[in-house]
Each structure stands twice: as C-alpha cells, then as structure tokens.
Amino acid sequence: APGSFRISLPFGAGRSAKPWLLPMLTSHIELARSSLPRSGSAKTARRSIQCFWVGEISHLQEKLPRGCLTGFTQSSGRLFLCPPEMMNLLFLFLPGDGLLLSGGKKWARHRRMLTPAFHFDILKPYMKIFNQSTDIMHAKWRRLTAAGPTSIDMFEHISLMTLDSLQKCVFSYNSNCQEKPSEYIASILLLSSLVARRPYSLHNYIDWIYYLTSDGRRFRHACDIVHRFTADVIQKRRMTLSNLGQDAWLKPKQGKTKDFIDVLLIAKDEEGCHLSDEDIAAEVDTFMFEGHDTTASGLSWVLYNLAQHPHYQDQCREEIQELLHDRDIEEIEWEDLSQMPFTTMCIKESLRLHPAVTEISRHCTEDVKMPNGQVIPKGVVCLISIYGTHHNPAVWPEPEVYNPHRFDPAASKQQSPLAFVPFSAGPRNCIGQTFAMAELKVTLALTLLRFVVRLDKSQTVRRKPELILRAENGLWLQVEPLPAKP
C-alpha cells in the first residue's frame, strides 16, 4: 500500500492511542507524498482492506469492489461525508457548502436541485461550445506544428481549453483565455497548483501561518479574484431576473443555451425555495475547480495511451472518419456520442489505467456493518482507492496492460459494476460525469480527425498523483497535423 504510515491493525485496535501533534502532521505529509499503490504485489492482491492511523483519526483503505460496496452504495448521503480535517485544508477557498463539502439534508437538497442542470436537454446545446473550444485549441496546434511535428504539453493546452468551455457553459462568458491572458482563469490555475502543493509542508497545516507565507498570500489574492468574479455575475443575473420576472427573463433564452447559473437561479426545492447567492457561488466555484482539472487529466492520458498504441489510435480515427465522412463541417453532434463504440472503449480503458481522481474519502457518521460482518466504527475515514481497484489483478487481469477490449459490451457484462468507478459511484458520485464524457468524446474525436499523436522519446512520463492524476514535468506528446479535408 502507498505510504510508510499505512499500518495494518485489527478493527478497534489502539483506539485509545493519543499520538502527538507532530506524528499526526508528518503522517498527513506522508499521505500527500505517497506514491501510487503497487497493486500488483502479492500483499496488495491479498488484502482488500487495511487500517492505519493519521494522528487521532483512524483510516480504512479499501481496494476491491466487494470492500467498497457498502461505502459506495449507501442509500443516504448522510452516512458518508467528506472528512472535514482534509476538506477544510484542501478546499478552504470554496465559499459556503457545495456538493463536495456538504452533507445531510443540505447535501440531499442541493443534489436534487442541481440534477436538472445536467439533464440531456441542458447538455445538448453545450456541444457547440465543446466543438468551438476544441477548434481554438487546434488552431493553436496548427500554428505550433506549421514547421513540422512538435512536442506539446497536453496538460497545459487541454486545461486552458476545458476552462474556456466551462466559463462559457457556466457564465456564458467568453474570456478568449486560450489566446490571451485572463486574470480569472490564471487564478483558477494558480489555486489548483497551490492547493496541490499545500500538504507538502508542515507549517502549511496551520491557517494563520500559511497566510503569512508567499503561497498563502497568493492563495488569498487568487481566492478574492475568483469569488469576486462569480459573485458579480450572480448578483447581476439575479437583479435582472428580479426586475423582469422569471417568464420575461426566460423568454429570450428559449431555444438557446441556458448556462449553469441560469439553471441554478430558477431551481426550486420541494417547498418552492430557491438557492441563495452563496449556495450558487459554492456550486459554481466547485464545478469550475473540479471540472477543468479532471477532464483535462482524462483527455491528456487517453491521448498518451493512444500515442503508445498507434494501432488503437488508427482504429479510433477510422471510426470517426466513417462517422463524419459525408458532412461538410467537422463537428461532433450529440447523437454522435453513442456512435463511437471503439473510441468510447479506449476512453474507458484509459480512465481505468489513469483515473483522474485516484482516491476518494468518506467519513463514517455512524457505525457501518461490512458484508463480511466486520463493523467500521463511527468516526473512521474510509479511503476508497479508485487507482488500487482499477489496478488490482484480482479484479482486472494484467492490470498494467492498455486493452480497450475489456470494455467491449459483451465482455464487460461479466464485470462487477464497482470494478470501474472513475466518477465514483452511489449517491455521492460525480454529478457532472455525463458533461465530462461528452467533452472527452468531442475533443478526442476532433483531435484524432486532425492530428496524429506520438510519444516524445526525449521525455520520461511518470505518474504524479495530486488532487488529480498528473504527469511529472508535464505530459509531452509529438503532434503532427493531418492533411485538411478537401
């Protein structure tokens, strides 16, 4: 298992132990620095559940679908919450309690009210945005590759592209961030970097000390920029809605794209109550922060895997060319998403091999009985290793091999639904997974239609788990443009 502090303990053992502050903090630092699980080892294959301590808080790590079953499929969002000690540290910049941080009745209310924002009817118009943002990125790539194949950092370019799309889908705002600097976009990217870096230093765990450091001051400044931008958009939109009334406000939007803020402003709960401005800001900032990084990770790694396996890349390209062969415009439409079966298999296999989020945590608010009869005590934090499950040979034969045929519909019927969980599962799964998969498919399809990607032999790729799965020093691929369609 990753990290030297992960000590196997019987349930309930040592619960009265009171470690000092220093071991608690150094254990958190070891957690932040731990490498990805070496799930192919005999020890890891044998153990699906391990216990360890971080200070006075006991943790349980689960790696197999059977072990994860209870935590994933609880019928109530009240049972497993995000553990407060790490959430407060990592996501201090998020205002209020969005879906990521809230629990209980508030979480359930917000989940119900946000679900319509990800309905197919809302997502379909976003396809134009995904296509346009990808076109802008590809125009940059054509300029960079004008003199021949060029090595490009996938994470850098794709992160900007996903942020461009998100800003249009969430705010109906075009910052042109892929072509020129944007203060808001730069602040989002800076927060992502600072949040990932914060757990690596002991003094950063104490807020007032952290805010005295240069990183802490930059963190606060970036928070102010992001929060001010979001608040201004919401307040102006709310004022217009109040002045016009809902019917008059919605009339010009009929048949057009409703953005994320539009949907949240008119959302009502069972009692007819709306979300507050603070609630909307929390959900918007959460969506911007989580949405761009995870999709950028997924896209970057699938391009890397297809660069490693050019025969699969060629097969995907042929599928997409056949899909669009009689069209004048290279554009992926909503109905096309279900017509790319092999490309979808390649995306899923990449998400298995390189899940954007390698581990999720849940905080037990009451005792939980496991399928084998053991009880997870109240207060224990469950770390569910998505990476460990996806790489466990007891679940996936030859787990390090990139094999899209694992996700052939006929073969995957035999697999547990909890063996593949890149977007988590159960009531607290990723609410935006359909949005993310649509963007993944659009960008991948257009990229393979226009470019060939190859490995850059001068670069060594090492996986780097932070808040999302990155590559050390970037993920560089050789990009070569294909001849334009006549």
C-alpha positions in Angstrom: 0.0 0.0 0.0 1.2 3.5 -0.6 3.0 5.4 2.2 5.0 4.0 5.1 2.4 5.1 7.7 -0.3 2.7 6.5 -0.1 0.1 9.3 -2.4 -2.9 9.3 -4.5 -3.0 12.5 -7.3 -5.2 13.7 -10.6 -3.4 13.9 -10.8 -1.4 17.1 -7.1 -1.9 18.0 -5.4 1.0 19.5 -8.4 3.3 19.5 -7.4 4.8 22.8 -4.0 5.8 21.5 -3.3 9.6 21.6 -0.5 10.4 19.1 1.2 13.8 19.5 0.7 16.6 17.0 4.0 16.1 15.2 3.3 12.4 14.2 -0.2 13.5 13.1 1.1 16.2 10.8 4.0 14.2 9.4 1.6 11.3 8.7 -0.5 13.7 6.6 2.6 14.8 4.8 3.5 11.2 4.1 -0.1 10.7 2.8 0.4 13.7 0.4 3.8 12.4 -0.8 2.8 8.7 -1.1 3.3 7.0 -4.4 0.5 5.3 -6.3 -0.3 1.8 -4.9 1.8 -1.1 -6.2 -1.4 -3.1 -6.6 0.3 -5.9 -8.5 2.2 -7.1 -5.4 1.2 -10.3 -3.7 0.5 -8.4 -0.5 -1.8 -5.9 -2.1 -3.7 -8.6 -4.1 -4.3 -10.5 -0.8 -5.6 -7.5 1.1 -8.6 -5.6 0.1 -8.9 -3.7 3.4 -6.2 -2.1 5.5 -6.4 0.1 8.6 -4.0 2.9 9.6 -3.9 6.0 11.8 -3.3 9.6 11.0 -3.0 11.3 14.4 -6.1 10.5 16.4 -8.2 9.7 13.4 -8.4 6.1 12.2 -8.5 5.4 8.5 -9.6 2.5 6.4 -8.3 1.8 2.9 -10.5 -0.3 0.6 -9.3 -1.6 -2.8 -11.7 -4.2 -4.0 -15.3 -3.8 -5.3 -16.6 -6.1 -2.5 -14.9 -4.0 0.1 -16.0 -0.7 -1.5 -19.6 -2.0 -1.9 -21.0 -0.6 1.4 -19.4 2.8 1.1 -20.4 3.3 -2.5 -24.0 2.2 -2.4 -25.4 3.7 0.7 -28.9 4.9 0.0 -28.3 8.1 2.0 -25.8 10.9 1.6 -25.8 11.3 5.3 -23.7 8.2 6.1 -20.5 9.0 4.3 -19.4 12.6 4.3 -16.1 14.1 3.1 -13.7 14.1 6.2 -13.7 17.6 7.5 -10.0 17.8 8.5 -8.7 17.3 5.0 -11.6 19.0 3.1 -11.1 22.2 5.2 -7.4 22.1 4.4 -7.7 21.5 0.7 -10.8 23.3 -0.2 -10.8 26.3 2.1 -11.2 28.6 -0.9 -14.7 27.3 -1.8 -17.4 29.6 -0.4 -20.3 28.0 1.6 -21.1 24.3 1.4 -21.3 23.0 -2.1 -21.9 19.3 -3.1 -18.3 18.5 -2.5 -18.2 19.6 1.2 -21.8 19.5 2.4 -23.7 16.6 4.0 -27.0 15.5 5.4 -30.2 17.3 4.4 -28.3 20.2 2.8 -26.4 17.9 0.5 -29.5 16.0 -0.4 -31.4 19.2 -1.2 -28.6 20.6 -3.3 -28.2 17.4 -5.2 -31.9 17.3 -6.1 -31.8 21.0 -7.2 -28.6 20.6 -9.2 -29.6 17.4 -11.1 -31.7 19.4 -13.7 -28.5 21.3 -14.6 -27.1 18.1 -16.1 -30.2 16.9 -17.9 -29.7 15.9 -21.5 -31.8 18.9 -22.7 -29.4 21.3 -20.9 -26.2 19.5 -22.0 -27.1 19.1 -25.7 -26.5 22.8 -26.6 -23.1 22.7 -24.9 -21.9 20.5 -27.8 -21.4 23.7 -29.9 -19.2 25.1 -27.1 -17.1 21.9 -26.8 -16.6 21.9 -30.6 -15.7 25.7 -30.7 -13.2 25.5 -27.8 -11.6 22.4 -29.3 -11.3 24.3 -32.7 -9.5 27.2 -30.9 -7.0 24.8 -29.3 -6.4 23.0 -32.6 -5.8 26.4 -34.4 -3.0 26.9 -31.9 -1.6 23.5 -32.5 -1.6 24.1 -36.3 0.4 27.2 -35.8 2.9 25.4 -33.5 3.3 22.5 -35.9 3.5 24.6 -39.1 7.2 23.7 -39.5 6.7 20.0 -38.7 5.8 17.7 -35.8 6.2 19.5 -32.5 6.2 18.3 -28.9 3.3 19.8 -26.9 2.4 19.6 -23.2 -1.1 18.1 -23.2 -2.0 19.2 -19.7 -1.1 22.9 -20.4 -3.2 23.2 -23.5 -6.1 21.0 -22.6 -6.5 22.6 -19.2 -6.9 26.0 -20.9 -9.4 24.5 -23.4 -11.5 22.9 -20.7 -11.6 26.2 -18.7 -12.6 28.0 -21.8 -15.5 25.7 -22.3 -16.5 25.8 -18.6 -16.5 29.6 -18.5 -18.9 29.6 -21.5 -21.1 26.8 -20.1 -21.3 28.2 -16.6 -21.2 32.0 -17.1 -22.0 32.5 -20.8 -18.7 34.4 -20.8 -16.0 34.3 -23.4 -12.7 35.3 -22.0 -10.7 34.2 -25.0 -8.4 32.6 -22.4 -6.8 30.2 -24.9 -5.4 33.2 -26.9 -4.7 35.8 -24.3 -4.2 36.0 -20.5 -7.3 36.0 -18.3 -7.0 37.1 -14.7 -9.9 34.8 -13.6 -8.5 31.7 -15.5 -5.0 32.4 -14.2 -6.4 32.5 -10.7 -8.2 29.1 -11.1 -5.0 27.5 -12.4 -3.0 29.1 -9.5 -5.4 27.8 -6.9 -5.2 24.3 -8.4 -1.4 24.5 -8.1 -1.3 25.9 -4.6 -3.9 23.5 -3.2 -1.9 20.5 -4.5 1.3 21.9 -3.0 0.0 22.9 0.4 0.1 19.5 2.1 3.8 19.1 1.5 5.0 21.5 4.2 4.4 21.1 7.9 3.7 24.7 8.7 1.0 24.9 5.9 -1.4 22.9 8.1 -1.9 25.9 10.4 -4.0 28.5 8.5 -2.6 31.7 10.1 0.9 30.6 9.5 0.1 29.6 5.9 -1.4 33.0 5.2 1.9 34.6 6.2 3.8 32.7 3.5 4.2 33.9 -0.1 2.0 30.9 -1.2 -0.6 31.9 1.4 -0.8 35.5 0.3 -1.1 34.4 -3.4 -3.8 31.9 -2.4 -5.9 34.7 -0.7 -5.4 37.0 -3.7 -6.5 34.3 -6.2 -9.5 33.5 -4.0 -10.6 37.1 -4.0 -10.4 37.3 -7.8 -12.4 34.1 -8.3 -15.0 34.8 -5.7 -15.5 38.4 -6.9 -15.9 37.3 -10.5 -18.5 34.7 -9.5 -20.4 37.0 -7.1 -20.6 39.8 -9.7 -22.1 37.5 -12.4 -24.6 36.0 -10.0 -25.7 39.4 -8.5 -26.2 41.0 -11.9 -28.1 38.0 -13.2 -30.2 37.9 -10.0 -31.0 41.6 -10.3 -32.1 41.2 -14.0 -34.3 38.2 -13.0 -35.9 40.2 -10.2 -36.6 43.2 -12.4 -38.1 41.3 -15.3 -39.7 38.3 -13.6 -39.0 34.7 -14.5 -41.2 34.4 -17.6 -39.9 37.6 -19.2 -36.3 36.7 -18.2 -36.5 33.2 -19.7 -38.3 34.3 -23.0 -35.1 35.4 -24.9 -33.4 32.2 -23.8 -36.0 29.8 -25.3 -34.3 27.6 -27.8 -30.9 28.9 -26.8 -28.3 27.6 -24.4 -29.1 28.0 -20.7 -25.9 28.3 -18.7 -25.2 26.7 -15.3 -26.1 29.9 -13.4 -29.4 30.3 -15.3 -30.5 26.8 -14.2 -29.5 27.3 -10.6 -31.2 30.7 -10.3 -34.6 29.3 -11.2 -34.1 25.9 -9.4 -36.6 25.3 -6.5 -36.8 22.7 -3.8 -40.0 20.9 -2.7 -41.1 23.9 -0.7 -40.6 26.3 -3.5 -37.4 27.9 -2.1 -34.5 29.0 -4.2 -30.8 28.6 -3.7 -29.1 31.6 -2.1 -26.4 33.6 -3.9 -23.8 32.0 -1.6 -25.1 28.5 -2.4 -25.0 29.2 -6.1 -21.4 30.6 -5.8 -20.3 27.5 -3.9 -21.6 25.2 -6.6 -20.2 27.3 -9.5 -16.7 27.6 -8.0 -16.8 23.8 -7.2 -17.8 23.0 -10.8 -15.1 25.3 -12.2 -12.4 23.9 -10.0 -13.2 20.3 -10.2 -14.5 20.2 -13.8 -11.5 21.6 -15.7 -8.8 19.5 -14.0 -10.5 16.1 -14.1 -11.5 16.4 -17.8 -8.0 17.7 -18.7 -6.4 14.7 -16.9 -8.7 12.3 -18.7 -8.1 13.8 -22.1 -4.3 14.0 -21.6 -3.9 10.4 -20.5 -6.1 9.0 -23.3 -4.0 10.8 -25.9 -0.9 9.4 -24.2 -2.3 5.9 -24.3 -3.3 6.1 -27.9 0.2 7.5 -28.7 1.6 4.4 -27.0 -0.7 2.2 -29.1 -0.9 3.6 -32.6 -3.0 0.7 -33.9 -5.7 1.6 -31.5 -5.3 5.3 -32.4 -5.7 4.4 -36.1 -8.8 2.3 -35.3 -10.4 5.2 -33.4 -9.6 7.6 -36.3 -11.2 5.3 -38.9 -14.3 5.1 -36.8 -14.6 8.9 -36.5 -13.8 9.4 -40.2 -16.5 6.9 -41.1 -19.0 8.7 -38.8 -18.3 12.2 -40.4 -17.4 11.1 -44.0 -20.5 12.7 -45.7 -20.5 16.0 -43.7 -19.3 19.4 -44.9 -18.5 20.6 -41.4 -16.2 18.7 -38.9 -18.5 18.9 -35.9 -19.4 16.3 -33.3 -23.2 16.4 -32.5 -25.0 15.0 -29.5 -26.3 12.0 -31.5 -22.7 11.1 -32.5 -21.7 10.4 -28.9 -23.3 6.9 -29.0 -21.9 6.1 -32.4 -18.3 5.9 -31.4 -18.2 2.5 -29.6 -14.5 1.7 -30.0 -13.4 5.3 -29.2 -15.6 5.1 -26.1 -13.9 1.8 -25.1 -10.5 3.5 -25.5 -11.6 6.3 -23.3 -12.9 4.0 -20.6 -9.7 1.8 -20.6 -7.6 5.0 -20.2 -9.8 6.1 -17.3 -9.2 2.7 -15.7 -5.5 2.8 -16.2 -5.2 6.5 -15.4 -8.2 7.6 -13.3 -8.3 11.4 -12.9 -9.1 11.0 -9.2 -7.0 8.2 -7.7 -8.7 8.0 -4.3 -11.8 9.3 -2.6 -12.6 9.6 1.1 -15.7 9.2 3.1 -16.2 9.9 6.8 -18.5 7.5 8.7 -21.0 9.4 10.7 -22.3 6.1 12.3 -21.2 2.5 12.6 -21.3 0.7 9.3 -21.6 -3.1 9.0 -19.5 -4.6 6.2 -20.6 -7.5 4.0 -18.2 -9.8 5.9 -19.8 -8.9 9.3 -17.0 -6.6 10.4 -18.0 -3.1 11.7 -16.4 0.1 10.6 -16.7 2.3 13.8 -18.3 5.8 13.7 -15.6 8.4 13.0 -13.4 6.3 10.8 -12.4 7.9 7.5 -12.7 5.4 4.5 -10.2 5.9 1.7 -11.6 4.2 -1.3 -8.7 3.6 -3.7 -10.0 4.0 -7.3 -6.5 3.5 -8.6 -6.0 0.4 -6.4 -9.3 -1.1 -7.6 -8.5 -0.3 -11.2 -5.1 -1.9 -11.0 -5.8 -4.9 -8.8 -5.0 -8.2 -10.7 -7.8 -9.9 -8.7 -10.2 -7.6 -10.4 -8.5 -6.8 -13.8 -6.2 -9.5 -15.3 -2.9 -7.9 -16.5 -3.9 -4.5 -15.0 -1.0 -2.6 -16.4 -1.8 -3.5 -20.0 -3.8 -1.0 -22.0 -6.6 -3.1 -23.6 -9.7 -1.3 -24.7 -11.4 -4.7 -25.5 -12.0 -5.1 -21.7 -14.9 -2.6 -22.3 -16.4 -4.4 -25.2 -20.1 -4.6 -24.2 -20.2 -8.4 -24.4 -17.1 -8.8 -22.2 -18.0 -6.1 -19.6 -21.3 -7.7 -18.7 -19.3 -10.2 -16.6 -17.6 -7.4 -14.6 -18.8 -6.0 -11.3 -20.3 -2.5 -11.8 -18.0 -1.4 -9.0 -14.8 -2.6 -10.7 -14.7 0.6 -12.8 -15.5 3.8 -10.9 -13.6 6.7 -12.4 -16.5 9.0 -11.4 -17.1 7.3 -8.1 -20.5 5.5 -7.5 -23.5 5.6 -5.3 -25.4 8.7 -4.2 -22.2 10.9 -4.0 -21.0 10.0 -7.4 -19.9 12.8 -9.8 -22.9 14.7 -10.9 -21.1 16.1 -13.9 -19.9 12.8 -15.4 -22.2 13.0 -18.5 -20.9 16.5 -19.1 -17.3 15.3 -18.7 -17.7 12.3 -21.0 -19.4 14.4 -23.7 -16.5 16.9 -23.7 -14.0 14.0 -23.7 -15.5 12.4 -26.7 -15.9 15.6 -28.7 -12.3 16.8 -28.1 -10.8 13.3 -28.6 -12.7 12.7 -31.8 -11.8 16.1 -33.4 -8.2 15.7 -32.3 -7.7 12.3 -33.9 -9.5 13.6 -37.0 -7.0 16.4 -37.4 -3.7 15.2 -35.8 -1.5 12.2 -35.2 -0.1 12.0 -31.7 3.1 10.1 -30.9 5.3 9.6 -27.9 8.1 12.1 -27.3 11.1 9.8 -26.9 13.0 12.5 -25.2 10.5 12.7 -22.3 10.0 10.2 -19.5 6.4 10.0 -18.3 5.9 9.5 -14.6 2.5 9.5 -13.0 2.1 12.1 -10.3 -0.9 11.8 -8.0 -2.1 15.2 -6.6 -5.7 16.2 -6.4 -5.9 14.7 -9.8 -3.5 12.3 -11.6 -0.9 14.4 -13.5 2.5 13.7 -15.0 5.7 14.9 -13.5 7.0 17.9 -15.6 4.0 17.7 -17.9 2.8 15.2 -20.5 4.6 15.9 -23.7 3.5 14.3 -27.0 4.7 14.8 -30.6 1.8 16.3 -32.5 1.6 16.2 -36.3 -1.2 17.7 -38.4 -3.1 15.6 -40.9 -4.0 17.0 -44.3 -7.1 19.2 -44.1 -10.3 17.7 -45.6 -10.6 18.9 -49.2 
